[in-house]
Amino acid sequence: MIETDIIIIGAGPVGLFTVFEAGLLKLRCHLIDSLGEPGGQCSEIYPKKPIYDIPGFPEVLAGDLIDNLMKQAEPFKPGFTLGEAAVSIDKVSENEFIVTTAKGTKHSAPIVMIAGGLGVFEPRKPPVENLADYEDKGVEYVIKDPEFYQGKRCVIAGGGDSALDWAIYLTKNNIASEVSLVHRRNSFRGHLDSVQQIMDLADEGKVNLITEAEVVGIGGNGKVENVTIKHKTQGEFVKETDHFIPLFGLKPSLGPIADWGLEIEKNAIKVDTLDYSTNIPGVYAIGDVNTYPNKLKLILCGFHEGTLAVQSAFARIHPDKKNVLKYTTVNGVTGF
Ligand SMILES: Cc1cc2nc3c(=O)[nH]c(=O)nc-3n(C[C@H](O)[C@H](O)[C@H](O)COP(=O)(O)OP(=O)(O)OC[C@H]3O[C@@H](n4cnc5c(N)ncnc54)[C@H](O)[C@@H]3O)c2cc1C
């Protein structure tokens, strides 16, 4: 059981900044995210896009903003459970919630902050009949740790940046023993530079580039041993492999959050703007996941919501303690 003061579900920009604001009040946080990396939409959808409406930054890349938020949170030593979706919140007593992930990891705290953004990012899966039988047995939809593929044969499918980047990375760093890239079309959607690199690696015989083709079947005894590839004109053939990695992107869905007894409106959690509390006392919702009159889905607004929510959380955890607002400029962060 992981114990903390505030369990934050969602390690997007809003969840990360809330760690900082909670830290100023000496409240410890533990973040849970279904993705393998922190950063939410900023890291997953647009890490290289500049943002222009973060106060004090005329321009900042979304990925750099996340790096900075991680640095800002660091002095308060947040815990992380990454790559695991929170599937349930149970109130076990007046002052204790238990949040459990799909992998069974349990977290206990008096406060839960839901910073789940657009929800869980679910992988877009190819229509291969027995795909589910091989999930985590050689079929993976995200690459969490490239070293996992050391010395393995990999068939990657997809035509976007993710598929191209990982095919290049696993090949150029001599990680996988063999990399095949299967794509339905002849042209790719990724960056021109990545497309060129793949073409060069294919010409050098380092990547098997199989275009105008799709993976249509998987074979193997308890784990992936081969895939069946159907080529547009040449028909079907079987390719021996250890892993099949379809990288067709991720789509967001509110997921388990919708089943937690919270008041939901327009696919978002209704909150009281006094402190961004939900209809369940002790549970707050901040950032893109919440809704209220005049709500704007902006990072800046989420920062404000998290800041007010932790003030309210402090009063719940320490009903007898007076919280005096201090400026970070007076004592620095370490003075808190
Ligand atoms: C292309 C694009 C451009 C944008 N540009 C701007 C801009 O210029 N300025 C601006 O202010 N905003 C912009 N936005 C919006 C901004 O990205 C969002 O407002 C912001 O990401 C919201 O942050 P968040 O932390 O609330 O949620 P998110 O960033 O969505 O993070 C939520 C996290 O919660 C996780 N999660 C959800 N459910 C669970 C669960 N059950 N268990 C575990 N984890 C869970 C998700 O995996 C995700 O990592 C843009 C958005 C897009 C898509």
PDBQT file of the ligand as one rigid body, heavy atoms in Angstrom, charges set to zero:
ROOT
HETATM    1  C1  LIG A 401      -2.878  20.100 -29.992  1.00  0.00    +0.000 C 
HETATM    2  C2  LIG A 401      -3.205  20.792 -28.697  1.00  0.00    +0.000 A 
HETATM    3  C3  LIG A 401      -2.731  22.059 -28.460  1.00  0.00    +0.000 A 
HETATM    4  C4  LIG A 401      -3.011  22.725 -27.250  1.00  0.00    +0.000 A 
HETATM    5  N1  LIG A 401      -2.512  23.972 -27.045  1.00  0.00    +0.000 NA
HETATM    6  C5  LIG A 401      -2.734  24.605 -25.864  1.00  0.00    +0.000 A 
HETATM    7  C6  LIG A 401      -2.201  25.903 -25.608  1.00  0.00    +0.000 A 
HETATM    8  O1  LIG A 401      -1.566  26.511 -26.469  1.00  0.00    +0.000 OA
HETATM    9  N2  LIG A 401      -2.435  26.466 -24.365  1.00  0.00    +0.000 N 
HETATM   10  C7  LIG A 401      -3.147  25.828 -23.400  1.00  0.00    +0.000 A 
HETATM   11  O2  LIG A 401      -3.305  26.365 -22.285  1.00  0.00    +0.000 OA
HETATM   12  N3  LIG A 401      -3.676  24.595 -23.620  1.00  0.00    +0.000 NA
HETATM   13  C8  LIG A 401      -3.493  23.972 -24.818  1.00  0.00    +0.000 A 
HETATM   14  N4  LIG A 401      -4.035  22.723 -25.052  1.00  0.00    +0.000 N 
HETATM   15  C9  LIG A 401      -4.863  22.124 -23.987  1.00  0.00    +0.000 C 
HETATM   16  C10 LIG A 401      -3.967  21.584 -22.876  1.00  0.00    +0.000 C 
HETATM   17  O3  LIG A 401      -3.062  20.622 -23.389  1.00  0.00    +0.000 OA
HETATM   18  C11 LIG A 401      -4.837  20.973 -21.780  1.00  0.00    +0.000 C 
HETATM   19  O4  LIG A 401      -5.652  21.978 -21.242  1.00  0.00    +0.000 OA
HETATM   20  C12 LIG A 401      -3.959  20.363 -20.678  1.00  0.00    +0.000 C 
HETATM   21  O5  LIG A 401      -3.162  19.318 -21.159  1.00  0.00    +0.000 OA
HETATM   22  C13 LIG A 401      -4.844  19.862 -19.543  1.00  0.00    +0.000 C 
HETATM   23  O6  LIG A 401      -4.003  19.341 -18.569  1.00  0.00    +0.000 OA
HETATM   24  P1  LIG A 401      -4.501  18.234 -17.544  1.00  0.00    +0.000 P 
HETATM   25  O7  LIG A 401      -3.327  17.975 -16.661  1.00  0.00    +0.000 OA
HETATM   26  O8  LIG A 401      -5.792  18.676 -16.963  1.00  0.00    +0.000 OA
HETATM   27  O9  LIG A 401      -4.856  16.964 -18.448  1.00  0.00    +0.000 OA
HETATM   28  P2  LIG A 401      -4.019  16.096 -19.483  1.00  0.00    +0.000 P 
HETATM   29  O10 LIG A 401      -2.886  16.832 -20.064  1.00  0.00    +0.000 OA
HETATM   30  O11 LIG A 401      -5.030  15.515 -20.417  1.00  0.00    +0.000 OA
HETATM   31  O12 LIG A 401      -3.432  14.927 -18.572  1.00  0.00    +0.000 OA
HETATM   32  C14 LIG A 401      -4.296  14.020 -17.945  1.00  0.00    +0.000 C 
HETATM   33  C15 LIG A 401      -3.556  12.753 -17.616  1.00  0.00    +0.000 C 
HETATM   34  O13 LIG A 401      -4.430  11.921 -16.839  1.00  0.00    +0.000 OA
HETATM   35  C16 LIG A 401      -4.207  10.575 -17.209  1.00  0.00    +0.000 C 
HETATM   36  N5  LIG A 401      -5.386   9.791 -16.812  1.00  0.00    +0.000 N 
HETATM   37  C17 LIG A 401      -6.683   9.986 -17.146  1.00  0.00    +0.000 A 
HETATM   38  N6  LIG A 401      -7.481   9.087 -16.557  1.00  0.00    +0.000 NA
HETATM   39  C18 LIG A 401      -6.661   8.296 -15.820  1.00  0.00    +0.000 A 
HETATM   40  C19 LIG A 401      -6.878   7.161 -14.991  1.00  0.00    +0.000 A 
HETATM   41  N7  LIG A 401      -8.108   6.653 -14.774  1.00  0.00    +0.000 N 
HETATM   42  N8  LIG A 401      -5.804   6.581 -14.422  1.00  0.00    +0.000 NA
HETATM   43  C20 LIG A 401      -4.547   7.073 -14.630  1.00  0.00    +0.000 A 
HETATM   44  N9  LIG A 401      -4.289   8.129 -15.401  1.00  0.00    +0.000 NA
HETATM   45  C21 LIG A 401      -5.340   8.739 -15.989  1.00  0.00    +0.000 A 
HETATM   46  C22 LIG A 401      -3.962  10.632 -18.702  1.00  0.00    +0.000 C 
HETATM   47  O14 LIG A 401      -3.212   9.512 -19.121  1.00  0.00    +0.000 OA
HETATM   48  C23 LIG A 401      -3.167  11.941 -18.838  1.00  0.00    +0.000 C 
HETATM   49  O15 LIG A 401      -1.774  11.732 -18.808  1.00  0.00    +0.000 OA
HETATM   50  C24 LIG A 401      -3.786  22.067 -26.255  1.00  0.00    +0.000 A 
HETATM   51  C25 LIG A 401      -4.269  20.788 -26.488  1.00  0.00    +0.000 A 
HETATM   52  C26 LIG A 401      -3.985  20.143 -27.688  1.00  0.00    +0.000 A 
HETATM   53  C27 LIG A 401      -4.504  18.753 -27.917  1.00  0.00    +0.000 C 
ENDROOT
TORSDOF 0
